[in-house]
């Protein structure tokens, strides 16, 4: 396979980079260079096709990362400097066979990603979250924090996000639990989704949001906009904004939650709670904005409640007992997700927030995943019902019960 960088330079030398170049002009120039090279020496047709696509990607897309992202089954791309790229495919990590020819090429891709979403990353501010045009989540860390060169982590999302039926087919939960959650969402219970990194919280949040009626006004609030609720016509998507070089004009999750309360929402969906914004989310849930949904990182539902308590304390100066009462008033259900040793993502438990007991927020298990064995490396199990929902007022108000 020929080195692409000299060919790329030949293509660039024939382009008028002082103006915008159309895709047709770019392809025409690439084809002309490849035709010239084929006249000068043997150039197999298959190799020419590959070079044509790779050269286009280097000018218009994310260079060799585009090839990794286009590969079927890839869910994550991890760049550890110019010479090391790994991908997660079908739940397994493996090295990617290609790498950036120079560190400068990788740095160009980094700036291309952040500039597309009006973000900034440099030595003074070396970490940033961003997203690609297809909604994929991107995290970037630059030197001097990253010792071996720029680090890019891309979480790739499906072009058509999976709905609850697809999650059932994948074995993430069963029809009984899905039907139960559907009734809760339609009855406007306030739900919180917890789980570890890579457990599928955002995917599950999108599937749950699919149960929201199409005529409701929904406001989504995220660090990097990922959720795609195609069925909701009256949808408002809000995204945070980083501060400029002078440290001004930052817009946080907390700012967006507060502003969303003035936008006549039927529901507020917050992509992830990480800090003091938990106080505003709990306040919104407990002051008439029913049907709200959010997510957070935790190892268990109980840990998630403890983290919410801590995060609310970061946002307001109140006694812990008062914060716990607000959490009980605001939250109805905690759905906990996990990633098992076979790399599968499953709903591990569904719990009801059931008041205070001995100075702690009490959770009652309604469903609990029970492992039954392992077949050919695949974990077997079922999500067993283990309790009845106690607080059924919203179900009755929504007409699901007499």
N, C-alpha and C positions, 0 to 999 in steps of 0.2 A: 504494500500500500504506500502510495506516494506521500511525502510530507505536505501537509495542507498549507502551512504558513507561507512558503514561497509562492504558491498558487494564489493564495488570498492577496498577497501583496501585488501580484500581477493584475488581479481584478480591481483592487483599490486604485492602482495607478491609472486606470482607464475611466474612473468615475469622477464626475464633477461634484465633489463633496461640499461645495459652497451652497448647494441647494438640495432640497428634498428629492431623493431618488425613488421612483416608483418601483414596485416589485417587478413589473415587466422589464424596466430598464436594467434592474439588477440581474435578473435571470438572463437577459440578452447578453450582458457583459460576461457573466459566468460562462455561458455557452460558447461565446467567442473565444475565451481563453482556453477552455477545454478542447475546443476544436483545433486550435493552434497547437496545443500540446500533443494531440493525437496524430497530427501530421508530422510532428518532429520525431516521435518515437511511439513504440507500441503502447497503447493505452486501452485495456479491456473495457468493454461497454459497461459491465457491472461496476467496475471501479469508477468509471465516469459518472454513472448514476449516483453512486455513493458520494463522490466529491461534490457533485452539484447540490445535493441536499445539505451536506455538511457546510459548504461555503455559504449557502443561503442562511443557515442557522447562525453562522458566525457573524453575519452582518445584521440580521433582522431579529433573531431570537436569542437564546442563551448559550450559543456556541455548543460545545459537546454535551452540556446539561440537557439540551432539548432532546438529544438522542436518548438519554437515559429516561427522561420524563415520558417520551413517546412509547417506550417499551411496555408492552402489555403486562399487567400484573404488578408493576412497580408502584409502591405506596410511599416510599421515602427515598430521598437522595441526600447523601451526606458527603460534603467536600471537606477534607482535612488538609488544606493547602493545595497547591497546584498539582502535585504529583500523586495524591491519594483521593480516590472517589469510591464510595461504597453505596450500594443500593439495597433496599429491602424489597424483595419480590416474593409474593405468596407467603409472607410471614417469615422469610429467612434472609439473613444478611449475607451479602457476598461482595467481593471487590468488583468494580466496574472496569472493563478492560481498557478504557481510554482515560486520558488525563490531559490537562491543559499544557500547551506547549511552553508557555512562559508564565511566571507569576503575574505579569502585566495583563495578560489575557483574562486571568481570573479576576483581577481588580476591575477591569473594564466591565465584566459581567456583573460584579457587585454593584457598581455605580449605575448600570443600566436597570437593575432590579429596583433599587431604592428611588431613583429619579422618576420611575413610572408611577409611583404612588406618593410623590412629593415628600419623601423621607430623606434624611441625611445621615451618612455614616462616614466617620473619618477618625484620625488618631485621637482627636480630642473627645469624640463621642463614638467609641468603637463598637457599640452594640445596638442593634435595631431589629424590630419586627416589621415585616412587610408582607406583601402577598403578590402573586402573579395574576395575570389577566384572567386565568381560568379559576381563580379563587384559592389556589394552593397557598398554604401558609409557609412563610420563609423567616428564618432567624439567621442573622449574620453577626459574626464576631471578627473584628480585625485586629492585627498587631497594633500595639504591643501586648494587648491582652491575650491574643492567640499567638502562641510562640512559634508555630510552624507555618504561618501564613494564614490568609483569610479562611474562615470556617463558615460554610453555608449548610444549613439544614432545611430541606424542603419537604413538607408534608403534603403529598399529592392527594387531592380529593377526586372522587368520581365525577365525570362529566354530568351524569344524572345521579344525584345523591340517592342512596338506597332508602326506600321507605320501610315501614314496619314489616310489610309482607316479605321483603327481601331479607331483613334481619332474622325473621322467623325461619326462612329457608336456610340461612347460614347457621342456624342453631344458637343465636345469641339469646333467644328467649322462646317461649312457646305461645301458642295462640291464646291460651287462657290468661296468661299474664298480660299479653298485648291488648286483649279486649278489656281487661281491668284498667290498664293505663289509658286506653282510649276514652273510657267513661270518665275518668278523673280529669283528663285534659278538657273534654267537652263540658264538664261541670265546673270548670274553672278552679280546680284545686291548684294551689301553689306548689310547684315541684322543684326539687333541687337534685341535680345529677352529680354524683361524686365518683371518683376513680383515679387511678394512677396515670402517669404519662403513657400515652399510646393505648389506653383502654377503650377508646372509641366514644368519648363523651360528646364531642361535637357532632359526630355522625348520628349518635342516638338522639341528641337534642333536635337535629333536623328531622329525624323520623317522627319524634313526638309532636313536633310542630306541624307535621302533616295532618294531624287530627284537628287543628284549629279551623273553625268555620271560615269559608272563603270571603264572607262579607264583613269580617271583623277588621278593625284598624290595629295593626301590629307594628310595634317599634322594636327593631333589633339594635343592640349596642355591643360593639366589639372593638378590640384593639386593632385587628385586621379583619375586614369583612370577609366572612367565609360562608355564612348561612345563606341558602338560596331557597326561598319559599315561593315557588313559582305559582302556587294556587291562590295566594293571597293578593288581591288586587290593591287594597289600601295598605300597602307596605311602606314603611319608612326605615331606611337603613342608615345608621349613624356609625361613624368610625372616629377613633381618637386621632389627635394630631400631636406630633412631637414638638417640643420647643425649638425655636430657631437658634442660631449661633449665639445670640445674646441671652438665651434662656427665657425668651418671652413667647407669648401666644400659644402656650401648650393648652390642649384641651384633653381632659382626662375622662376615664370611664365615669368618675364621680360627677363631673360637670354634665356629661350627657344624660345620666340618670336623672339628675335634678331638672334638667331642661325638658326631658321627655314627659314629665308630669304635667307640663303646660301644653302638651300637644294632643290632648284628648285621646290617650291610648286606651284600647280595649285590653291589650296585653302588652307587657314589656318583657322582652327576652334579652338577657345579658349573657354574652358568650362565655365569659369566665370571670369569677370574682377572685381577686388576689390580695386586696388590701382594704383601706378605709371605705371604699365604695360599697362594701358589704352593709355598712350602716344605712346608706341611702336605699339599697335594694330591699333590706328588711323593712324600712319605713314605708316604702312604696307598697310592698306586699300587705302590710298590716293597716293600710289606710285606704282600702277600697279598690286597689288595682289587682283584683283576683285573676287567676289564670297565668300569672307570671312564672317564668322558668329561667333557671340559671345553672351554671356548672362550677365545679371547683375541684382542686386536687386533694385527695385524701386516700388513706389506706383502708378505711372502713367508714360506715355511716356514722359511728360514734366519733371517730376522729374528725369527720367533716363538721359535725356540730361543734366540737371543740375549736376547730379552726375558724368557724364562723364567729364564735364568741370572741376569739382573739382579734379577728379582723374588724369586728364591730367596735371593739375597744380602741383600735387604731383610729377609728373615724369619729368617735364621740366619747365624752368623759361622763360615763354613767356607771353606777354600781353593777357588778356582774349579775346580781339577782334581777335587776331591772332589764338588763340585756337579754337574759334567758327568758323572761316573760314576753319580751318582744319577739324573740325567735319562735316561741310556742304559738304566739298569736299570728305570726306571719307564715311560717312554713307548715305545710300539710304532709308532704310525702318526700322521702329521700330515696332515690334509686341509685344503687351502687353497682358500678361496673368493674370488671377485672379482666386481666389477660392471663390465661392459664399457661401452664408449662408447655403445651403444644402450640402456643402462640395464638390460640383462638380467643376472641373477645366475647364475653358473656355478661348477662345481667346476673349478678351474684346475690342480690337481695333487693327487696322493696320493703321499706319501713314506713310506718306512720308515726308522725310526731304526736305524742300522747301526753302532753302536760309536763309537769315538773315532779320529780320524785327524789327526795333526799338531797336537794340542792343541785340536781342535774336535770338536763332535758331528757325526758324518757322517750325511747324509741321502741315501738312494737313491730316485730317482724310479721309481715303479711305473706311474703314469699321468700324462700331461701334456697339457693342452689345446693344440691346434694350430689356429690360425685359418686358414681357407681362402678367405676373401673376405667380401664384403658384398653383400646383395641388398635393395634398397629400404630401406636404412638399418638392416637387421638383420644383425648379425655372424654369419657362418657358421663352423663349425668342429667339431672332434670331440675327444673325450678319448681319446687314443691310449695303449694299453699300451706301456710302454717298459722294463719290467724285471720280474723274477720275485721274489716274496716270498722272502727268504732264511731268516728265522726262522719256522719252520713248526711248532714244538713244540706250541703251543696248538691249532692246527688238528688235529694228530694226537690230542691228548688229548681234544678235543671230538668225535672220530669222523668228521671231514671227510676225513681221508686215512688210508690203510692204514699 
